[in-house]
Amino acid sequence: MLYYSLTQSIHGTSYRPLIGDLSLFIYNRKNKIPFDEWFTRYDTLYGKLYYMFLGPEFRLRIYDPSIAQQILIKYNTSFQKPQLMRTVLGLLLGNGLLLSEGNIHAYHRILINPTFQFHKLKSMTTLMIHAAQQHIQLWLTNQSTWTKNHNLLSTNTVDSSTKVHFVDMHEALSALTLEIISQAAFGTYTTTSNNSNSSSSSSSSSSSSSTNSTSPNVDSHQMYHSLAFLLNSIISNVQGLGAFIPGYMSLPLPKNRQIQKEVNNIRLLLSNIIKQRKLQRQHQQSSSSSASSADTADSTHHNNNNSTLLIDHLLDAQLTSSSSSSSSSTTNYTNPPFTDEDVLNEAITFIMAGHETTSQALSWVLYCLSTNPEWKTKLVNQINEVLPNKQIPTYDDINKLPLLSCILCETMRLFPPAPIVAREAIDDVNIQYTDKETSQTRNFTICKGTALVISLSSLHRDPDLWDDPSIFRPDRWLNGYTQTLRHPLAYMPFSMGARNCIGERFALQEAKLILILLLQNIDFTLDSSYIHFPTMNITLRPGCGMPMQIWKRSDEA
C-alpha cells in the first residue's frame, strides 16, 4: 500500500518499524500538547491527503471535504469500521450499532430509529430538565462527589459574600448526561440522586413511570471512572502495540484482567436492568390479560409502543424479530434474529456513546464561554429575554435562542466530540479530488484493506474553509449552515452519510436544555489549576479535567 500510494504521488511520514508515528503521539501526550496541534506540521508539509503509520499499520489521513464526501456518502458501502476499532472497542460494545456492518447495521438502525422520533424527543424534555435541576442543586450544595469547597482565587469575579464552589465540570457533566441517558434508555436513576429528587423526577417523567423501585441503579461516579479507565487502557494498548497483536487482549496479564473486570461489571449491571425490565413487561402483560382476555398481545404491544424508553423499543424489536423468523420460511427470511446479546450490545452502545459525546461537548462549551466571557454575557441576556425570571424552558423555547445554537456549533467546530472518523476499504475505490496547487482534477485509488482517518479537527480548522479558523466566533453561524459552509462536509461533528450519529437530535436537545438551566442558575469561570490539554481518548476529552469555580446567580440576573 505504501508503494502504491507513492506511485500515485501521495506522500507522508517515514516508516519506522513497529512503532511508526506512535513516538509522536506518546511525546504529545507526555508533554500535554493539545490534540489540534498534533498534526499541524504534517498537514503543512503534506496537505490534505497523506499517509502515516499508527504503529505498524499504514493509514491515510484525510481532511479534504470532497474526498470525505466520496468515502462517507458516494461510496459508503465500500468502507467499514477498521479492525483496530473492533479490537479495542468490541470487548465492551460487542456488535452494536457503532461497530456492526452491512445488513445487521441497517436492520438495527431501523429498529432503534423510533426512539428518536420528534414526539418522543419532545416528551423527554421534562426528564432532561429535572435531571439538570437536580444536579445543579447538588453542585451548589457540595453534595456531589466531585464538588468541594475551594478558596476563590479570582476575587474580582464576585463579591466576598458569594459562596464559591470548586467543581470538576467534566466529571459533573458526565454524571448528569449519564443520569439523563439512563432514564431515557431504562427509566433508572444514578446513585448520585438523592431519594427525594428521584421521587419527584419519577412523578414527572412519563418514561420512568413504567419502572419500579426494584430496578437496579447506575453508580454514575463508578461508571465515569470505569469508562475513563477503559478509554485510557485502549490508548495504552495502542501505544504499547498490544492492540496490534492478535489475541493480546486475551492474555492473562494484570492490566487485561482489570479491563475484563470493568467490562464485566458494566455489562452485568446493564444486563440486570434489561432482565428487570423484561419482568416488568411480563407483569404488565399479565395484568392486561386479567383485565381483558381479548387482544392481550396487541394491547401490550400498543402500550410499549407508547413508551419513550429505548429498552422497550429493543425488546419490542426482539419480539417482532422472533415472531417473523418463526412465521417465515428460510427462503423468505431477510432480517437476522435480534438476540438477547444484541439487545445488551445496543443498550451499552447507546449509554456509552450517548453520554460520553454529549458530556465532552458541554465541557468544551463551558471552556469556550469562560475564555470568551463576552459571549457568555450575550447568551445569558438572550436567555433572560426569552425566559424571564428563570422561567423553565419548554421544547419549543429551544428554537427561540439562536445564539445558543451558534455557540454550540462553534464549540463543536473547534472541539468536535469525536475528532476523527475511521474507515477501512473493503473494495478498491477510485477517488477524484482537486489538486490545490495545480487546480486540476486528480484520480487515485484507495486499495482494499487500506485504513484511513478523516480528521474533523483539521477539517474544522482548515483556512480554506473557514475565516479565522482558530478563533471562537459564534456569529459566523447566525445566517445558518447554508451561508456558513463553503462545502457541505466542511462541518460534521456527528459524521455524515448512512452512518451518521443516530442520536444527534437527542444530544443537541439535551445539551441545549442543560446549558439553558445552567446559565439561568450558576455563573462560572475556569480555575487557575486548569491545564489546557484536549486529548483524544476515542472522544476529545479535557486531559486534565475541567476544574471550575461556580457560584449561584442572583435572582435578579
C-alpha positions in Angstrom: 0.0 0.0 0.0 2.9 2.3 0.7 4.5 1.7 -2.7 1.1 2.0 -4.4 0.5 5.4 -2.7 3.9 6.7 -3.8 3.2 5.7 -7.4 0.0 7.9 -7.1 2.1 10.9 -5.8 0.7 10.5 -2.3 3.3 11.3 0.3 3.6 11.0 4.0 5.8 10.3 7.0 8.8 8.0 7.1 8.2 4.4 8.1 9.7 3.3 11.4 9.5 -0.5 12.0 6.7 -1.4 14.5 6.3 2.0 16.2 5.6 4.1 13.1 4.4 7.5 14.3 3.5 6.4 17.8 6.5 8.1 19.2 5.0 11.4 18.1 1.7 10.5 19.9 3.5 9.5 23.1 5.6 12.6 23.1 2.5 14.8 22.6 0.6 13.1 25.4 3.5 13.3 27.8 4.0 17.0 27.1 0.3 17.8 27.2 0.2 19.2 23.7 -3.4 19.9 22.6 -4.7 17.4 20.1 -5.5 20.0 17.4 -1.7 20.8 17.3 -0.6 17.2 16.9 -0.6 17.1 13.1 0.0 20.8 12.2 3.5 20.1 10.9 2.4 17.2 8.8 -0.7 19.0 7.5 1.5 21.8 6.3 4.1 19.5 4.8 1.9 17.0 3.0 -1.5 18.7 2.5 -5.0 17.3 2.9 -4.2 13.8 1.8 -1.2 11.9 3.1 -0.2 8.7 4.8 1.2 8.0 8.2 1.7 4.9 10.4 -0.2 4.1 13.5 2.3 1.6 15.0 2.9 -0.9 12.2 -0.3 0.0 10.4 -0.3 2.1 7.2 -3.2 4.6 7.1 -4.3 7.5 5.0 -5.1 10.8 6.8 -7.6 13.0 5.0 -9.2 16.4 5.6 -10.3 17.3 2.1 -14.2 17.6 2.3 -14.7 16.3 -1.3 -12.7 13.1 -0.6 -14.6 12.7 2.7 -17.9 13.1 0.8 -17.0 10.3 -1.5 -15.9 8.0 1.3 -18.9 8.7 3.6 -21.7 9.1 1.1 -21.0 8.3 -2.5 -19.0 5.0 -1.9 -20.0 4.4 1.7 -20.8 0.7 1.1 -17.2 0.1 0.1 -15.9 1.1 3.5 -16.4 -0.2 7.0 -15.1 0.4 10.6 -11.5 -0.6 10.8 -10.4 -3.8 12.5 -8.4 -1.9 15.1 -11.6 -0.2 16.3 -13.3 -3.6 16.6 -10.4 -4.9 18.6 -10.2 -2.0 21.2 -14.0 -1.3 21.5 -15.6 -4.6 20.7 -14.9 -6.1 24.2 -17.3 -3.6 25.7 -19.7 -2.7 22.9 -19.9 -6.0 21.2 -21.5 -5.9 17.7 -23.7 -2.9 18.5 -24.7 -0.1 16.1 -21.3 1.6 16.3 -19.4 -1.5 15.2 -21.9 -3.6 13.2 -21.8 -3.7 9.4 -24.0 -4.4 6.4 -27.5 -5.8 6.8 -27.1 -6.1 10.6 -26.2 -2.4 11.0 -29.1 -1.4 8.6 -31.6 -3.6 10.4 -30.6 -2.5 13.9 -30.7 1.2 12.8 -34.3 0.7 11.6 -35.2 -0.9 14.9 -33.7 1.9 17.0 -34.8 4.9 14.9 -38.3 5.1 16.6 -36.6 6.1 19.8 -35.6 9.4 18.2 -38.9 10.4 16.6 -39.9 14.0 17.2 -42.8 13.4 19.6 -40.7 11.1 21.7 -37.8 13.5 22.0 -40.3 16.2 22.9 -41.7 14.0 25.7 -38.1 13.7 27.1 -37.9 17.4 27.8 -39.2 17.1 31.3 -36.9 14.2 32.1 -33.9 16.2 31.0 -34.9 19.4 32.9 -35.5 17.6 36.2 -32.2 15.8 36.0 -30.3 19.1 35.2 -32.1 20.9 38.1 -31.2 18.1 40.5 -27.5 18.1 39.6 -27.1 21.8 39.6 -28.5 21.9 43.1 -26.0 19.2 44.1 -23.2 21.2 42.7 -24.3 24.3 44.7 -24.7 22.5 48.0 -21.5 20.5 47.9 -23.4 17.2 47.8 -21.9 15.8 44.6 -18.8 13.5 44.6 -16.7 16.0 42.6 -17.6 19.2 44.4 -15.7 20.7 47.3 -15.1 24.0 49.0 -12.3 25.9 47.4 -10.8 29.3 48.1 -11.8 31.8 45.4 -8.7 32.6 43.5 -10.1 35.4 41.3 -11.6 37.6 44.0 -12.5 40.3 41.5 -15.0 37.9 39.8 -17.7 38.0 42.5 -18.2 39.9 45.8 -16.8 38.4 49.0 -20.2 37.3 50.3 -20.8 34.9 47.4 -20.2 31.2 48.2 -18.0 29.7 45.6 -17.7 26.0 44.9 -14.9 24.2 43.1 -16.2 21.6 40.7 -14.6 19.4 38.1 -17.2 20.1 35.5 -16.0 17.4 33.2 -16.9 14.8 35.8 -20.0 16.6 36.9 -21.4 16.9 33.4 -20.6 13.3 32.7 -22.7 12.3 35.7 -25.6 14.5 34.6 -25.6 13.2 31.0 -25.3 9.6 32.3 -28.3 10.2 34.5 -30.4 11.5 31.6 -29.4 8.8 29.2 -30.0 6.1 31.9 -33.5 7.4 32.4 -34.1 7.7 28.7 -32.9 4.2 28.0 -34.1 2.3 31.0 -36.1 4.6 33.3 -33.5 4.0 36.0 -31.6 6.5 38.1 -28.0 7.1 39.0 -26.9 6.8 42.6 -25.8 10.5 42.7 -29.5 11.3 43.0 -31.0 11.6 46.5 -34.2 9.9 47.1 -36.5 12.9 47.2 -35.2 14.2 43.9 -35.5 10.8 42.3 -39.1 10.6 43.5 -40.1 14.0 42.2 -38.4 13.3 38.9 -40.2 9.9 38.7 -43.6 11.5 39.1 -42.9 14.0 36.3 -41.3 11.7 33.7 -43.5 9.6 31.5 -40.8 7.1 30.8 -39.8 6.5 34.4 -43.4 5.9 35.5 -43.2 2.5 33.9 -40.4 1.4 36.3 -40.4 0.4 39.9 -38.1 0.8 42.9 -36.6 -2.7 42.3 -34.8 -1.5 39.2 -31.0 -1.6 39.6 -29.4 1.9 39.7 -26.4 3.1 37.8 -23.5 4.4 40.0 -22.5 7.4 37.9 -19.3 8.1 39.8 -18.1 4.5 39.3 -19.3 4.4 35.7 -17.3 7.6 35.0 -14.1 6.1 36.4 -14.7 2.7 34.8 -15.2 4.4 31.4 -12.1 6.6 31.9 -10.1 3.6 32.8 -11.2 1.7 29.8 -10.5 4.6 27.4 -7.1 5.1 28.9 -6.4 1.4 28.6 -7.3 1.5 24.9 -4.8 4.2 24.3 -2.2 2.4 26.4 -2.7 -0.8 24.4 -2.3 1.1 21.1 0.8 2.9 22.3 2.2 -0.3 23.7 1.5 -2.1 20.4 -0.6 -4.7 22.3 -3.7 -3.8 20.2 -1.9 -4.8 17.1 -1.0 -8.3 18.3 -3.8 -10.9 17.6 -5.1 -12.4 20.9 -3.1 -10.0 23.1 -6.3 -8.8 24.9 -7.0 -12.4 25.9 -3.6 -13.0 27.6 -3.9 -13.3 31.5 -2.0 -10.1 32.2 -2.9 -7.9 35.2 -4.0 -5.0 33.0 -6.1 -7.3 30.8 -7.7 -8.8 33.9 -8.6 -5.4 35.2 -10.0 -4.4 31.8 -12.1 -7.5 31.7 -13.3 -6.9 35.2 -14.5 -3.4 34.4 -16.2 -4.6 31.2 -17.9 -7.5 33.0 -19.2 -5.1 35.7 -20.7 -2.7 33.2 -22.3 -5.4 31.1 -23.6 -7.3 34.2 -25.2 -4.1 35.5 -27.0 -3.3 32.3 -27.9 -6.9 31.7 -29.6 -7.0 35.1 -31.5 -3.8 34.2 -32.7 -5.4 31.0 -33.8 -8.5 32.8 -35.7 -6.4 35.3 -37.5 -4.5 32.5 -38.5 -7.8 30.9 -40.0 -9.0 34.2 -41.9 -5.7 34.4 -43.3 -6.1 30.9 -44.4 -9.7 31.7 -46.2 -8.4 34.8 -47.9 -5.7 32.7 -49.0 -8.3 30.2 -50.4 -10.5 32.9 -52.3 -7.5 34.4 -53.6 -6.7 31.0 -54.6 -10.3 30.4 -56.6 -10.3 33.7 -58.4 -7.1 32.8 -59.3 -8.3 29.3 -58.6 -11.6 27.7 -59.2 -10.2 24.2 -56.3 -9.0 22.1 -53.9 -9.0 25.0 -50.8 -9.2 22.9 -51.9 -6.3 20.7 -52.8 -4.2 23.7 -49.5 -4.8 25.4 -47.6 -4.1 22.1 -49.5 -0.8 21.8 -48.6 0.2 25.3 -44.9 -0.5 24.8 -45.0 1.5 21.5 -46.1 4.5 23.5 -43.1 4.1 25.8 -40.2 6.5 25.3 -37.7 4.0 26.7 -35.0 2.7 24.4 -35.1 -0.6 26.1 -38.8 -1.1 25.3 -38.1 -0.5 21.6 -35.3 -3.0 21.7 -37.5 -5.6 23.4 -40.4 -4.9 21.1 -38.0 -5.4 18.2 -36.8 -8.7 19.7 -40.4 -9.9 19.8 -41.0 -8.8 16.3 -37.9 -10.5 15.1 -38.7 -13.7 16.9 -42.2 -13.7 15.5 -41.2 -13.0 11.9 -38.5 -15.7 12.0 -40.8 -18.3 13.2 -43.6 -17.5 10.7 -41.4 -17.1 7.6 -39.7 -19.8 5.6 -36.0 -19.9 5.3 -36.2 -18.8 1.6 -38.2 -15.7 2.5 -36.3 -14.7 5.7 -34.4 -11.5 5.3 -33.7 -10.0 8.7 -31.3 -11.6 11.2 -32.6 -12.6 14.6 -32.4 -9.9 17.3 -31.0 -11.8 20.3 -30.5 -11.0 24.0 -26.9 -10.3 23.2 -28.0 -7.8 20.5 -30.3 -6.0 23.0 -27.5 -5.7 25.5 -24.9 -4.5 22.9 -27.3 -1.8 21.6 -28.1 -0.7 25.1 -24.4 -0.4 26.1 -23.6 1.5 22.8 -26.5 3.9 23.5 -25.4 4.5 27.1 -21.7 4.9 26.4 -21.7 6.8 23.1 -24.6 9.0 24.2 -23.4 10.3 27.5 -19.7 10.4 26.5 -20.0 12.6 23.5 -22.6 15.0 25.0 -20.6 15.5 28.2 -17.5 16.3 26.2 -19.4 18.9 24.1 -20.8 20.5 27.2 -17.4 20.6 28.9 -15.9 22.4 25.9 -18.8 24.9 25.7 -18.1 25.9 29.3 -14.4 26.3 28.4 -15.2 28.5 25.4 -17.7 30.6 27.4 -15.1 31.0 30.2 -12.4 32.1 27.9 -14.8 34.3 25.9 -16.9 35.9 28.6 -18.4 38.5 26.3 -20.3 35.6 24.5 -21.4 34.2 27.8 -22.9 37.6 28.7 -24.7 37.8 25.3 -26.1 34.3 25.7 -27.3 34.9 29.3 -29.0 38.1 28.1 -30.8 36.3 25.3 -31.9 33.5 27.7 -33.3 36.2 30.1 -35.2 37.9 27.4 -36.9 34.7 26.2 -37.2 33.1 29.6 -37.5 36.0 32.2 -37.3 35.3 35.9 -35.6 31.9 35.3 -38.7 30.5 33.6 -38.4 26.8 33.0 -37.7 26.1 29.3 -40.0 24.1 27.1 -39.1 22.1 24.0 -40.4 25.0 21.8 -38.2 27.5 23.7 -35.0 25.9 22.4 -35.6 27.3 18.9 -36.1 30.8 20.2 -32.5 31.0 21.3 -30.4 31.3 18.1 -27.3 32.3 19.9 -27.4 29.1 21.9 -27.3 27.0 18.6 -24.5 29.3 17.3 -22.3 28.8 20.4 -22.9 25.0 20.4 -22.0 24.8 16.7 -18.9 26.9 17.1 -17.7 24.9 20.1 -18.1 21.6 18.2 -16.3 23.1 15.3 -13.2 23.8 17.5 -13.6 20.8 19.7 -15.5 18.0 17.9 -16.5 15.4 20.5 -15.4 12.6 18.1 -12.4 14.3 16.4 -11.8 11.6 13.7 -13.9 9.3 11.5 -12.2 6.0 10.9 -12.8 3.6 8.0 -11.3 0.7 6.1 -11.7 0.0 2.4 -13.4 -3.4 1.6 -13.0 -2.7 -2.1 -10.7 -0.9 -4.4 -12.2 2.6 -4.7 -11.3 5.2 -7.3 -11.5 8.7 -5.8 -11.4 12.1 -7.5 -10.2 15.3 -6.0 -8.9 18.7 -7.0 -5.2 19.3 -6.5 -4.8 22.6 -4.6 -1.5 23.5 -6.2 -2.5 22.8 -9.9 -6.3 23.2 -9.6 -6.5 20.1 -11.7 -8.8 17.1 -11.0 -6.8 14.0 -10.0 -7.7 10.4 -9.5 -6.3 8.0 -7.0 -7.3 4.5 -5.8 -7.8 3.6 -2.2 -6.8 -0.1 -2.2 -8.9 -2.8 -0.5 -7.7 -3.2 3.1 -6.4 0.4 3.5 -7.2 2.0 6.8 -8.0 5.7 6.8 -9.0 8.5 9.1 -10.9 11.7 8.2 -9.6 14.3 10.6 -12.5 16.5 11.8 -10.1 18.6 13.9 -8.1 19.6 10.8 -11.2 19.9 8.6 -13.0 22.2 11.1 -9.9 24.5 11.3 -9.0 24.5 7.6 -8.3 28.1 6.5 -9.5 27.2 3.0 -13.0 26.5 4.6 -13.1 29.0 7.5 -12.2 32.6 8.2 -10.3 33.0 11.4 -10.3 29.2 11.8 -8.8 29.0 15.3 -10.9 31.9 16.8 -14.2 31.3 18.7 -16.7 33.2 16.6 -20.3 32.1 17.2 -21.6 34.9 15.0 -20.4 33.0 11.9 -23.4 30.7 12.3 -26.1 33.4 12.6 -27.2 33.0 8.9 -27.4 29.2 9.1 -25.5 26.3 7.7 -26.0 27.2 4.0 -24.5 30.6 4.3 -21.7 29.5 6.7 -20.3 26.4 5.0 -18.1 26.5 1.9 -18.6 22.8 1.4 -21.5 20.6 2.8 -18.9 18.4 4.6 -16.8 21.3 6.0 -18.6 20.7 9.3 -19.7 17.3 10.6 -19.4 16.8 14.3 -21.9 13.9 14.1 -20.3 12.5 10.9 -22.3 12.2 7.6 -24.0 9.7 5.4 -25.6 6.4 6.2 -23.6 6.0 9.5 -24.1 9.5 10.9 -24.9 9.7 14.6 -28.4 8.3 15.1 -28.8 10.2 18.4 -27.8 13.7 17.0 -31.2 15.3 17.8 -31.3 13.7 21.2 -27.8 15.0 22.0 -28.5 18.6 20.8 -31.8 18.8 22.7 -30.1 17.5 25.8 -27.1 19.9 25.5 -29.3 23.0 24.9 -31.6 22.3 27.8 -28.7 21.7 30.2 -27.0 24.9 29.1 -30.1 27.0 29.5 -30.7 25.8 33.0 -27.0 26.0 33.9 -26.7 29.6 32.7 -30.0 30.6 34.4 -28.8 29.3 37.8 -25.0 29.5 38.0 -22.0 31.5 36.9 -18.6 30.0 36.4 -15.0 30.6 35.5 -12.1 28.3 34.9 -10.0 27.6 38.0 -6.3 28.6 37.8 -5.4 24.9 38.1 -6.9 24.2 34.7 -4.4 22.9 32.1 -5.5 23.1 28.5 -4.9 19.7 27.2 -7.6 18.5 24.8 -6.6 14.9 24.1 -8.2 12.1 22.1 -9.2 9.0 24.1 -11.7 7.9 21.4 -13.6 11.2 22.2 -11.9 14.6 22.6 -11.6 14.9 26.4 -10.1 17.6 28.6 -7.0 15.6 29.5 -6.5 17.2 32.9 -10.2 17.7 33.7 -12.2 20.9 33.7 -11.8 22.4 37.2 -14.0 25.4 37.5 -15.2 27.8 40.2 -19.0 28.1 40.2 -21.5 30.2 42.2 -25.2 30.8 42.2 -26.5 33.5 40.0 -28.5 36.2 41.8 -32.3 36.1 41.3 -32.0 39.5 39.5 -29.5 38.1 37.0 
